[in-house]
Amino acid sequence: MHTPAAANWIGLWTLYMREVRRFTKVYMQTILAPLMSTSLFLAVFSLALGSAARSVGNTPFIEFLAPGLMIMAISQNSFANTSSSLMTAKVQGSIVDTLMAPLTAFEIHFGLTMGGVTRGIVVGCAVALAMHVFVGLGIHSLTHIVFHAVMASMMLAQLGVLGAIWAEKFDHISAVTNFVITPLSFLSGTFYSIQRLPEAVQTLAQFNPFFYMIDGFRYGFIGYADGNIAAGVVVMAAINLTLWMLCTRLFGIGYKLKP
């Protein structure tokens, strides 16, 4: 294993910047499009509710909803960045160039994942600025906001890596998005408080890792949480560590990557 001093910092930085430039070059699609779709979600819910005095706890429903939409935009764009990058490289055959570079499996995984995290955070900041104009969100705990934003984007970026390693064509990635990522996102309490669900369903919801990223991120803004915040921190850290070791191992052995 390379020590930090022996790491290929130039190669790692080059790989990371390649991933960043991939999405900044087409910013209309990668940044402005999710900004527009998330804003439309918020607008539709605002119009649907009208002047109804609906709230969750002491928080107006729109202020409860906004952080959930924000973290969904962050996480889903992190997934899209890594999965599309790695899948395109596999289909075009250019993945060989990355694998043959003087980079360790850890460095390859780090560069790809951090590129996805960067896109997620950039989209999140853009969405936050747009939402602040209409919702006026306050900040209850900046630490929780930053932690859960980074952990959520890292988790989804690594799921994107894992999905692209497993997939053999773009249809497989679409299947992961449609049958795994989207259902877990929508059933995680993004649009509702799980306290409104039957007790058995509440328990089931807490086995959904997406619940913890949304609940903790929302807590950072409004100070309200449906679950145990400390448990959520542990769950998010444990999942990211597990995914990191798994993805690094798969890069190391070249699973479904080497001809």
Secondary structure, 3 states (H helix, E strand, C coil): CCCHHHCCHHHHHHHHHHHHHHHHHCHHHHHHHHHHHHHHHHHHHHHHHCCCCCEECCEEHHHHHHHHHHHHHHHHHHHHHHHHHHHHHHHHCCHHHHHHCCCCHHHHHHHHHHHHHHHHHHHHHHHHHHHHHHCCCCCCCHHHHHHHHHHHHHHHHHHHHHHHHHCCCHHHHHHHHHHHHHHHHHCCCCCCCHHHCCHHHHHHHCCCHHHHHHHHHHHHHHCCCCCCHHHHHHHHHHHHHHHHHHHHHHHHHCCCCCC
